[in-house]
């Protein structure tokens, strides 16, 4: 659980960096530039510490399939973020947790009844957060619903596949480099298609240090996330990660002097209680 909490903190800090850097950049450029540095750093670590490690074709296919689903889910999410339908991401994340619970209970025979108290408290806190931040005037199209459904199915499947990879002793660093390389390739293709929409050469120079910091943060966030996923399971990981938007609110309040509502403070408190190890 410790690693997951650290991952949530790092992902929340990364969200704040996104909010800051997107004011001067393009979302697809930023994710592609970041993935280049993250995958390069991970490759260097593999060369120095895992140069003798080898995988068979089945291992590579399993890692790549999980990474590909994660990359597709990420770009679906970016399309939603671009259209500012953020609360819908939270709603569909709850759907993803239901999918995960059903899979683990039916296929993996994992008993989840003893964790229902903590899960119920956490989900209640998250629903309170959603209700207090819901923009009732916001509407999204069928296309956005399809993107959200694809996103949650990809993220859920990716999490389950990587969980199996990790318990089969695949080092997290190999999953990180595989996933980030796929994100870079997919992002690069999108950038070629959108190359006339913004000045890439200018952004490469202006965003260098900012993206370098983001790459370091997301690398350690992914590493802690995968280590935590190996120790627990995708259901517990997914439930605890519901705290991510709330911890992002706390970071935003600190860095951008934003006000946190009483309902959000209450939601943060409830989710913290639900994530307590004694309720797991």
NUVODO-549676 format. One record per residue: x, y, z of N, C-alpha, C in turn; residue number from 1. Coordinates in pm, whole numbers, plus 50000, padded with zeros to 5 digits. Layout:
BEGIN
[[X, Y, Z], [X, Y, Z], [X, Y, Z], NUM];
...
***
This chain:
BEGIN
[[50082, 49879, 50000], [50000, 50000, 50000], [50086, 50127, 50000], 1];
[[50203, 50118, 50066], [50293, 50234, 50073], [50331, 50283, 49934], 2];
[[50366, 50189, 49845], [50408, 50228, 49711], [50294, 50292, 49632], 3];
[[50172, 50242, 49653], [50058, 50299, 49583], [50031, 50442, 49631], 4];
[[50045, 50465, 49761], [50026, 50600, 49815], [50129, 50695, 49756], 5];
[[50256, 50651, 49750], [50361, 50734, 49689], [50329, 50760, 49542], 6];
[[50280, 50657, 49471], [50244, 50674, 49331], [50133, 50776, 49314], 7];
[[50033, 50772, 49402], [49922, 50868, 49395], [49974, 51010, 49414], 8];
[[50063, 51029, 49511], [50121, 51162, 49536], [50197, 51210, 49413], 9];
[[50277, 51122, 49353], [50356, 51160, 49236], [50266, 51187, 49115], 10];
[[50164, 51104, 49094], [50071, 51127, 48983], [49996, 51259, 49002], 11];
[[49960, 51291, 49127], [49892, 51417, 49154], [49983, 51535, 49125], 12];
[[50109, 51524, 49165], [50206, 51629, 49135], [50224, 51642, 48984], 13];
[[50224, 51528, 48914], [50234, 51530, 48769], [50114, 51601, 48706], 14];
[[49994, 51581, 48765], [49875, 51650, 48715], [49887, 51801, 48727], 15];
[[49949, 51845, 48837], [49972, 51989, 48856], [50071, 52041, 48752], 16];
[[50174, 51962, 48723], [50271, 52000, 48620], [50203, 52007, 48483], 17];
[[50111, 51913, 48457], [50033, 51916, 48333], [49956, 52047, 48324], 18];
[[49888, 52081, 48432], [49806, 52202, 48433], [49891, 52326, 48406], 19];
[[50011, 52327, 48461], [50099, 52442, 48443], [50156, 52448, 48301], 20];
[[50202, 52335, 48251], [50273, 52333, 48123], [50182, 52336, 48002], 21];
[[50058, 52292, 48017], [49964, 52295, 47905], [49925, 52436, 47864], 22];
[[49950, 52532, 47953], [49921, 52671, 47918], [50010, 52720, 47804], 23];
[[50126, 52655, 47789], [50222, 52698, 47688], [50245, 52593, 47579], 24];
[[50174, 52482, 47585], [50206, 52372, 47494], [50080, 52304, 47442], 25];
[[50102, 52199, 47362], [49997, 52117, 47306], [49996, 51984, 47380], 26];
[[49879, 51930, 47409], [49867, 51812, 47494], [49935, 51690, 47432], 27];
[[49922, 51671, 47300], [49982, 51554, 47236], [50133, 51571, 47221], 28];
[[50178, 51694, 47199], [50321, 51718, 47196], [50382, 51688, 47332], 29];
[[50317, 51733, 47437], [50370, 51718, 47572], [50381, 51572, 47612], 30];
[[50280, 51492, 47582], [50283, 51350, 47619], [50388, 51275, 47539], 31];
[[50407, 51312, 47413], [50506, 51246, 47329], [50648, 51283, 47371], 32];
[[50670, 51411, 47397], [50801, 51460, 47442], [50836, 51395, 47575], 33];
[[50740, 51388, 47666], [50761, 51327, 47796], [50793, 51179, 47784], 34];
[[50718, 51107, 47696], [50739, 50964, 47679], [50879, 50935, 47624], 35];
[[50932, 51026, 47540], [51067, 51009, 47486], [51169, 51006, 47599], 36];
[[51161, 51102, 47692], [51256, 51108, 47802], [51236, 50991, 47899], 37];
[[51111, 50959, 47929], [51084, 50851, 48025], [51134, 50717, 47972], 38];
[[51106, 50688, 47847], [51151, 50561, 47788], [51304, 50557, 47775], 39];
[[51366, 50671, 47743], [51513, 50676, 47732], [51578, 50649, 47867], 40];
[[51524, 50710, 47974], [51578, 50689, 48108], [51561, 50543, 48150], 41];
[[51445, 50486, 48122], [51420, 50346, 48156], [51513, 50252, 48079], 42];
[[51539, 50283, 47951], [51630, 50202, 47871], [51772, 50204, 47928], 43];
[[51816, 50320, 47974], [51949, 50330, 48034], [51960, 50243, 48159], 44];
[[51855, 50243, 48240], [51856, 50160, 48362], [51859, 50012, 48327], 45];
[[51790, 49974, 48220], [51792, 49834, 48177], [51933, 49794, 48132], 46];
[[51999, 49882, 48057], [52135, 49854, 48009], [52231, 49834, 48126], 47];
[[52217, 49917, 48230], [52311, 49910, 48343], [52278, 49799, 48442], 48];
[[52150, 49770, 48463], [52113, 49678, 48571], [52047, 49548, 48525], 49];
[[51998, 49544, 48401], [51927, 49424, 48356], [51978, 49376, 48221], 50];
[[52103, 49400, 48193], [52156, 49365, 48060], [52157, 49214, 48036], 51];
[[52158, 49134, 48142], [52161, 48989, 48127], [52021, 48926, 48130], 52];
[[51920, 49009, 48151], [51783, 48958, 48159], [51728, 48933, 48019], 53];
[[51665, 48820, 48001], [51607, 48788, 47870], [51462, 48742, 47887], 54];
[[51385, 48755, 47777], [51245, 48714, 47778], [51216, 48630, 47655], 55];
[[51120, 48542, 47670], [51076, 48467, 47553], [50968, 48545, 47480], 56];
[[50924, 48492, 47369], [50827, 48563, 47285], [50694, 48582, 47358], 57];
[[50653, 48482, 47435], [50526, 48492, 47508], [50529, 48607, 47609], 58];
[[50643, 48622, 47680], [50658, 48732, 47775], [50646, 48866, 47704], 59];
[[50715, 48878, 47592], [50714, 49003, 47517], [50573, 49037, 47468], 60];
[[50501, 48937, 47421], [50364, 48960, 47372], [50273, 49006, 47486], 61];
[[50287, 48943, 47604], [50204, 48980, 47718], [50234, 49123, 47765], 62];
[[50363, 49156, 47772], [50402, 49292, 47814], [50350, 49394, 47714], 63];
[[50372, 49366, 47585], [50334, 49461, 47480], [50183, 49477, 47470], 64];
[[50108, 49368, 47490], [49963, 49378, 47483], [49909, 49465, 47596], 65];
[[49964, 49448, 47717], [49923, 49533, 47828], [49961, 49678, 47806], 66];
[[50081, 49701, 47753], [50128, 49837, 47726], [50047, 49903, 47616], 67];
[[50015, 49827, 47511], [49936, 49882, 47399], [49798, 49925, 47447], 68];
[[49736, 49844, 47530], [49604, 49880, 47584], [49614, 50003, 47673], 69];
[[49722, 50011, 47753], [49743, 50128, 47837], [49763, 50255, 47754], 70];
[[49839, 50243, 47645], [49863, 50358, 47558], [49735, 50404, 47489], 71];
[[49654, 50310, 47442], [49527, 50345, 47378], [49435, 50413, 47479], 72];
[[49429, 50358, 47600], [49348, 50419, 47706], [49393, 50559, 47738], 73];
[[49525, 50580, 47741], [49580, 50712, 47771], [49538, 50815, 47667], 74];
[[49549, 50780, 47539], [49515, 50876, 47434], [49364, 50901, 47426], 75];
[[49285, 50800, 47461], [49140, 50824, 47473], [49114, 50924, 47585], 76];
[[49183, 50908, 47697], [49167, 50999, 47809], [49210, 51141, 47772], 77];
[[49319, 51152, 47697], [49367, 51284, 47656], [49265, 51355, 47568], 78];
[[49195, 51279, 47485], [49089, 51340, 47404], [48978, 51394, 47492], 79];
[[48946, 51325, 47600], [48843, 51371, 47692], [48891, 51494, 47769], 80];
[[49015, 51489, 47817], [49071, 51604, 47888], [49070, 51727, 47799], 81];
[[49102, 51705, 47671], [49105, 51815, 47576], [48969, 51881, 47563], 82];
[[48862, 51801, 47581], [48726, 51855, 47571], [48666, 51890, 47707], 83];
[[48748, 51886, 47813], [48714, 51934, 47948], [48596, 51861, 48012], 84];
[[48587, 51731, 47987], [48482, 51652, 48049], [48540, 51570, 48165], 85];
[[48610, 51636, 48257], [48691, 51567, 48356], [48610, 51480, 48451], 86];
[[48491, 51526, 48492], [48415, 51446, 48587], [48369, 51313, 48528], 87];
[[48352, 51308, 48397], [48312, 51183, 48334], [48422, 51078, 48344], 88];
[[48548, 51121, 48347], [48658, 51027, 48364], [48645, 50957, 48499], 89];
[[48610, 51035, 48603], [48591, 50976, 48734], [48475, 50879, 48738], 90];
[[48366, 50914, 48673], [48249, 50826, 48670], [48283, 50694, 48600], 91];
[[48353, 50702, 48490], [48389, 50580, 48417], [48497, 50500, 48490], 92];
[[48580, 50567, 48571], [48678, 50494, 48652], [48608, 50403, 48752], 93];
[[48494, 50448, 48805], [48414, 50363, 48893], [48365, 50239, 48818], 94];
[[48326, 50258, 48693], [48284, 50146, 48610], [48398, 50047, 48590], 95];
[[48518, 50101, 48573], [48636, 50016, 48558], [48662, 49932, 48681], 96];
[[48638, 49988, 48799], [48656, 49913, 48923], [48555, 49800, 48933], 97];
[[48434, 49824, 48888], [48331, 49718, 48886], [48375, 49605, 48793], 98];
[[48425, 49640, 48674], [48474, 49539, 48580], [48586, 49456, 48644], 99];
[[48679, 49526, 48711], [48792, 49458, 48774], [48746, 49363, 48883], 100];
[[48652, 49410, 48966], [48600, 49327, 49075], [48536, 49200, 49022], 101];
[[48455, 49215, 48915], [48389, 49098, 48856], [48492, 49000, 48801], 102];
[[48593, 49050, 48732], [48696, 48962, 48674], [48771, 48887, 48783], 103];
[[48817, 48959, 48886], [48896, 48894, 48992], [48813, 48792, 49069], 104];
[[48685, 48823, 49088], [48599, 48731, 49163], [48564, 48607, 49079], 105];
[[48532, 48627, 48953], [48484, 48516, 48870], [48598, 48433, 48812], 106];
[[48701, 48499, 48758], [48807, 48427, 48688], [48925, 48391, 48778], 107];
[[48962, 48482, 48870], [49079, 48458, 48956], [49041, 48400, 49093], 108];
[[48912, 48391, 49121], [48862, 48335, 49247], [48917, 48408, 49369], 109];
[[48935, 48539, 49355], [48983, 48622, 49467], [48863, 48668, 49548], 110];
[[48866, 48639, 49678], [48754, 48676, 49766], [48765, 48825, 49800], 111];
[[48664, 48900, 49766], [48666, 49045, 49788], [48571, 49089, 49898], 112];
[[48497, 48992, 49958], [48396, 49028, 50057], [48456, 49098, 50179], 113];
[[48574, 49052, 50223], [48634, 49106, 50344], [48685, 49250, 50326], 114];
[[48694, 49294, 50201], [48742, 49430, 50175], [48628, 49526, 50141], 115];
[[48505, 49477, 50146], [48393, 49557, 50101], [48370, 49682, 50187], 116];
[[48400, 49674, 50317], [48378, 49791, 50404], [48466, 49906, 50360], 117];
[[48596, 49878, 50347], [48688, 49983, 50303], [48656, 50034, 50165], 118];
[[48623, 49942, 50074], [48589, 49982, 49938], [48464, 50071, 49936], 119];
[[48363, 50031, 50014], [48238, 50107, 50016], [48259, 50248, 50067], 120];
[[48341, 50262, 50173], [48371, 50394, 50229], [48444, 50479, 50126], 121];
[[48544, 50419, 50059], [48623, 50492, 49959], [48535, 50537, 49843], 122];
[[48451, 50447, 49794], [48363, 50480, 49681], [48263, 50588, 49720], 123];
[[48212, 50580, 49844], [48120, 50684, 49891], [48188, 50821, 49891], 124];
[[48312, 50826, 49939], [48387, 50952, 49938], [48410, 51004, 49798], 125];
[[48436, 50911, 49704], [48460, 50953, 49566], [48331, 51003, 49501], 126];
[[48219, 50938, 49530], [48090, 50984, 49477], [48057, 51122, 49532], 127];
[[48090, 51145, 49661], [48071, 51278, 49720], [48153, 51382, 49645], 128];
[[48277, 51346, 49611], [48363, 51436, 49533], [48301, 51466, 49397], 129];
[[48254, 51360, 49329], [48194, 51379, 49196], [48071, 51470, 49204], 130];
[[47985, 51447, 49305], [47862, 51525, 49315], [47890, 51671, 49346], 131];
[[47996, 51698, 49422], [48027, 51836, 49459], [48097, 51912, 49347], 132];
[[48150, 51837, 49247], [48222, 51902, 49137], [48151, 51886, 49003], 133];
[[48030, 51830, 49006], [47959, 51805, 48881], [47905, 51933, 48820], 134];
[[47933, 51951, 48694], [47879, 52063, 48619], [47753, 52015, 48547], 135];
[[47638, 52047, 48601], [47512, 51993, 48548], [47484, 52042, 48406], 136];
[[47547, 52151, 48365], [47524, 52205, 48231], [47609, 52135, 48125], 137];
[[47705, 52055, 48171], [47794, 51991, 48076], [47727, 51871, 48011], 138];
[[47741, 51861, 47882], [47690, 51747, 47808], [47804, 51693, 47721], 139];
[[47807, 51563, 47704], [47906, 51505, 47615], [47834, 51422, 47509], 140];
[[47900, 51406, 47397], [47840, 51337, 47283], [47855, 51186, 47297], 141];
[[47789, 51114, 47209], [47802, 50968, 47206], [47947, 50929, 47177], 142];
[[48014, 51009, 47094], [48155, 50983, 47063], [48239, 50986, 47190], 143];
[[48213, 51085, 47278], [48288, 51093, 47403], [48259, 50975, 47494], 144];
[[48133, 50931, 47498], [48099, 50813, 47578], [48172, 50690, 47526], 145];
[[48181, 50677, 47394], [48253, 50564, 47335], [48401, 50570, 47373], 146];
[[48461, 50691, 47364], [48601, 50708, 47403], [48622, 50672, 47550], 147];
[[48530, 50714, 47635], [48540, 50683, 47778], [48527, 50533, 47803], 148];
[[48437, 50469, 47732], [48421, 50325, 47749], [48545, 50250, 47701], 149];
[[48600, 50292, 47586], [48724, 50231, 47537], [48836, 50255, 47637], 150];
[[48843, 50378, 47691], [48945, 50413, 47790], [48941, 50321, 47910], 151];
[[48823, 50304, 47968], [48813, 50226, 48091], [48837, 50078, 48064], 152];
[[48791, 50027, 47949], [48816, 49887, 47916], [48965, 49863, 47892], 153];
[[49031, 49958, 47826], [49175, 49945, 47800], [49255, 49953, 47929], 154];
[[49225, 50052, 48014], [49296, 50067, 48140], [49275, 49946, 48231], 155];
[[49150, 49896, 48237], [49120, 49781, 48321], [49194, 49657, 48272], 156];
[[49188, 49632, 48142], [49256, 49516, 48085], [49407, 49526, 48100], 157];
[[49460, 49647, 48077], [49604, 49669, 48092], [49650, 49643, 48234], 158];
[[49573, 49691, 48331], [49607, 49671, 48472], [49609, 49523, 48509], 159];
[[49512, 49448, 48461], [49505, 49304, 48491], [49621, 49229, 48423], 160];
[[49649, 49262, 48298], [49759, 49197, 48226], [49893, 49226, 48293], 161];
[[49916, 49352, 48328], [50043, 49387, 48391], [50054, 49328, 48531], 162];
[[49941, 49316, 48601], [49943, 49249, 48732], [49992, 49106, 48716], 163];
[[49943, 49036, 48614], [49989, 48900, 48589], [50136, 48898, 48547], 164];
[[50178, 48998, 48467], [50319, 49007, 48431], [50408, 49024, 48554], 165];
[[50364, 49108, 48645], [50444, 49138, 48765], [50453, 49018, 48858], 166];
[[50342, 48946, 48877], [50349, 48829, 48965], [50425, 48713, 48898], 167];
[[50446, 48724, 48768], [50532, 48628, 48696], [50676, 48675, 48690], 168];
[[50708, 48772, 48779], [50846, 48821, 48799], [50902, 48898, 48680], 169];
[[50815, 48965, 48604], [50863, 49060, 48503], [50899, 49189, 48576], 170];
[[51025, 49237, 48567], [51062, 49361, 48637], [50980, 49481, 48588], 171];
[[50935, 49567, 48679], [50854, 49684, 48640], [50922, 49772, 48536], 172];
[[51056, 49780, 48539], [51128, 49869, 48448], [51106, 49827, 48303], 173];
[[51088, 49697, 48277], [51064, 49650, 48140], [50924, 49689, 48094], 174];
[[50830, 49685, 48185], [50694, 49728, 48151], [50691, 49878, 48123], 175];
[[50764, 49955, 48205], [50767, 50100, 48187], [50825, 50136, 48051], 176];
[[50941, 50079, 48017], [51004, 50116, 47890], [50919, 50071, 47772], 177];
[[50858, 49954, 47782], [50772, 49905, 47675], [50651, 49997, 47656], 178];
[[50587, 50032, 47765], [50468, 50117, 47758], [50500, 50257, 47709], 179];
[[50607, 50316, 47762], [50642, 50452, 47722], [50689, 50460, 47578], 180];
[[50755, 50357, 47529], [50793, 50354, 47387], [50670, 50350, 47298], 181];
[[50570, 50272, 47338], [50447, 50266, 47260], [50373, 50400, 47264], 182];
[[50373, 50465, 47380], [50311, 50598, 47391], [50384, 50696, 47300], 183];
[[50518, 50688, 47299], [50597, 50778, 47214], [50565, 50754, 47067], 184];
[[50561, 50628, 47025], [50535, 50597, 46884], [50396, 50646, 46843], 185];
[[50296, 50616, 46925], [50160, 50659, 46894], [50149, 50811, 46892], 186];
[[50213, 50876, 46991], [50211, 51022, 46996], [50283, 51084, 46878], 187];
[[50393, 51023, 46837], [50470, 51075, 46723], [50387, 51070, 46595], 188];
[[50311, 50961, 46578], [50223, 50949, 46460], [50118, 51060, 46460], 189];
[[50060, 51086, 46578], [49959, 51192, 46589], [50021, 51328, 46561], 190];
[[50144, 51351, 46609], [50211, 51479, 46586], [50239, 51502, 46438], 191];
[[50276, 51397, 46367], [50298, 51411, 46222], [50169, 51453, 46154], 192];
[[50059, 51394, 46198], [49928, 51427, 46140], [49889, 51571, 46172], 193];
[[49929, 51620, 46292], [49890, 51754, 46336], [50005, 51854, 46328], 194];
[[50105, 51826, 46248], [50228, 51906, 46250], [50207, 52052, 46212], 195];
[[50101, 52084, 46143], [50077, 52223, 46103], [49998, 52303, 46207], 196];
[[49955, 52236, 46316], [49873, 52303, 46415], [49953, 52386, 46515], 197];
[[50082, 52357, 46529], [50166, 52432, 46623], [50313, 52418, 46582], 198];
[[50399, 52500, 46641], [50541, 52502, 46606], [50619, 52406, 46696], 199];
[[50650, 52287, 46643], [50715, 52183, 46722], [50857, 52224, 46761], 200];
[[50935, 52282, 46668], [51073, 52318, 46697], [51083, 52417, 46813], 201];
[[50993, 52513, 46816], [50992, 52611, 46923], [50959, 52545, 47058], 202];
[[50862, 52454, 47057], [50821, 52387, 47180], [50929, 52293, 47232], 203];
[[51005, 52230, 47141], [51112, 52140, 47183], [51213, 52213, 47272], 204];
[[51243, 52336, 47236], [51339, 52416, 47313], [51276, 52476, 47438], 205];
[[51159, 52535, 47423], [51096, 52607, 47534], [51051, 52514, 47646], 206];
[[51011, 52392, 47610], [50954, 52300, 47709], [51053, 52195, 47760], 207];
[[51180, 52208, 47723], [51278, 52104, 47754], [51287, 52074, 47903], 208];
[[51315, 52175, 47985], [51335, 52152, 48129], [51205, 52112, 48198], 209];
[[51094, 52172, 48156], [50965, 52137, 48215], [50931, 51991, 48188], 210];
[[50953, 51946, 48065], [50922, 51808, 48029], [51019, 51711, 48096], 211];
[[51143, 51753, 48115], [51241, 51670, 48184], [51197, 51641, 48327], 212];
[[51146, 51743, 48394], [51095, 51726, 48531], [50974, 51633, 48530], 213];
[[50881, 51657, 48436], [50763, 51572, 48426], [50801, 51426, 48401], 214];
[[50902, 51405, 48318], [50945, 51269, 48287], [50997, 51197, 48410], 215];
[[51075, 51268, 48491], [51126, 51209, 48615], [51015, 51174, 48711], 216];
[[50919, 51266, 48725], [50806, 51243, 48817], [50723, 51124, 48772], 217];
[[50691, 51118, 48643], [50604, 51010, 48593], [50678, 50877, 48595], 218];
[[50810, 50878, 48577], [50885, 50753, 48584], [50873, 50690, 48723], 219];
[[50899, 50770, 48826], [50893, 50716, 48962], [50749, 50685, 49002], 220];
[[50653, 50761, 48947], [50512, 50731, 48974], [50475, 50595, 48916], 221];
[[50516, 50569, 48792], [50487, 50440, 48728], [50556, 50326, 48801], 222];
[[50683, 50349, 48842], [50758, 50244, 48912], [50688, 50207, 49043], 223];
[[50650, 50308, 49122], [50581, 50281, 49249], [50445, 50216, 49224], 224];
[[50377, 50260, 49119], [50246, 50205, 49086], [50255, 50056, 49052], 225];
[[50354, 50018, 48971], [50369, 49878, 48933], [50416, 49791, 49050], 226];
[[50505, 49845, 49132], [50548, 49770, 49251], [50430, 49746, 49344], 227];
[[50349, 49852, 49363], [50230, 49838, 49447], [50130, 49741, 49387], 228];
[[50114, 49743, 49255], [50020, 49654, 49187], [50060, 49509, 49206], 229];
[[50190, 49482, 49208], [50238, 49345, 49228], [50206, 49297, 49369], 230];
[[50215, 49386, 49467], [50195, 49348, 49607], [50047, 49326, 49638], 231];
[[49960, 49411, 49581], [49817, 49398, 49609], [49748, 49330, 49491], 232];
[[49651, 49395, 49429], [49588, 49345, 49307], [49521, 49463, 49237], 233];
[[49476, 49447, 49112], [49420, 49561, 49038], [49299, 49626, 49105], 234];
[[49221, 49548, 49181], [49103, 49604, 49245], [49140, 49701, 49357], 235];
[[49229, 49656, 49447], [49272, 49744, 49556], [49344, 49865, 49501], 236];
[[49431, 49843, 49402], [49503, 49953, 49340], [49406, 50055, 49280], 237];
[[49306, 50006, 49206], [49209, 50095, 49142], [49127, 50173, 49242], 238];
[[49085, 50106, 49350], [49007, 50174, 49453], [49087, 50286, 49518], 239];
[[49209, 50255, 49559], [49292, 50356, 49627], [49325, 50471, 49533], 240];
[[49340, 50441, 49403], [49374, 50545, 49306], [49258, 50642, 49283], 241];
[[49140, 50612, 49337], [49031, 50709, 49330], [49067, 50836, 49406], 242];
[[49165, 50826, 49495], [49209, 50944, 49571], [49289, 51040, 49484], 243];
[[49331, 50997, 49365], [49419, 51080, 49282], [49362, 51218, 49249], 244];
[[49235, 51230, 49203], [49184, 51364, 49174], [49174, 51453, 49298], 245];
[[49153, 51391, 49414], [49143, 51471, 49537], [49280, 51519, 49585], 246];
[[49381, 51434, 49575], [49516, 51479, 49611], [49565, 51583, 49510], 247];
[[49518, 51572, 49385], [49550, 51675, 49286], [49491, 51810, 49327], 248];
[[49370, 51807, 49383], [49307, 51930, 49433], [49393, 51992, 49543], 249];
[[49446, 51910, 49632], [49531, 51960, 49742], [49657, 52025, 49686], 250];
[[49722, 51959, 49589], [49842, 52016, 49527], [49809, 52146, 49454], 251];
[[49697, 52148, 49385], [49657, 52270, 49314], [49632, 52384, 49410], 252];
[[49574, 52352, 49526], [49550, 52455, 49626], [49682, 52514, 49676], 253];
[[49784, 52428, 49687], [49914, 52474, 49736], [49989, 52554, 49629], 254];
[[49993, 52502, 49507], [50074, 52565, 49403], [50002, 52681, 49333], 255];
[[49870, 52672, 49320], [49796, 52774, 49247], [49704, 52857, 49336], 256];
[[49718, 52836, 49469], [49639, 52915, 49567], [49489, 52901, 49544], 257];
[[49447, 52781, 49503], [49305, 52757, 49482], [49239, 52719, 49614], 258];
[[49110, 52746, 49625], [49036, 52717, 49746], [48975, 52576, 49739], 259];
[[48986, 52502, 49848], [48927, 52369, 49856], [48794, 52380, 49931], 260];
[[48689, 52331, 49869], [48556, 52341, 49931], [48545, 52246, 50050], 261];
[[48447, 52274, 50136], [48424, 52188, 50252], [48389, 52046, 50209], 262];
[[48308, 52033, 50100], [48270, 51901, 50051], [48392, 51823, 50002], 263];
[[48486, 51893, 49938], [48606, 51824, 49891], [48693, 51779, 50008], 264];
[[48704, 51864, 50113], [48778, 51824, 50232], [48713, 51701, 50295], 265];
[[48580, 51700, 50299], [48507, 51587, 50355], [48531, 51461, 50272], 266];
[[48529, 51476, 50140], [48553, 51362, 50051], [48695, 51308, 50071], 267];
[[48793, 51397, 50084], [48931, 51356, 50108], [48942, 51275, 50237], 268];
[[48875, 51324, 50341], [48878, 51255, 50470], [48815, 51116, 50462], 269];
[[48700, 51108, 50394], [48630, 50979, 50382], [48712, 50878, 50303], 270];
[[48771, 50923, 50192], [48854, 50833, 50111], [48976, 50787, 50190], 271];
[[49035, 50876, 50269], [49150, 50839, 50353], [49112, 50731, 50453], 272];
[[48993, 50744, 50511], [48945, 50642, 50606], [48923, 50509, 50534], 273];
[[48862, 50515, 50415], [48837, 50392, 50339], [48964, 50322, 50296], 274];
[[49072, 50399, 50272], [49198, 50341, 50228], [49283, 50291, 50344], 275];
[[49235, 50309, 50466], [49309, 50265, 50584], [49332, 50114, 50576], 276];
[[49456, 50065, 50598], [49485, 49922, 50589], [49397, 49836, 50680], 277];
[[49355, 49888, 50793], [49274, 49808, 50884], [49137, 49774, 50826], 278];
[[49096, 49854, 50726], [48967, 49827, 50661], [48984, 49743, 50535], 279];
[[49104, 49697, 50511], [49130, 49614, 50394], [49132, 49467, 50434], 280];
***
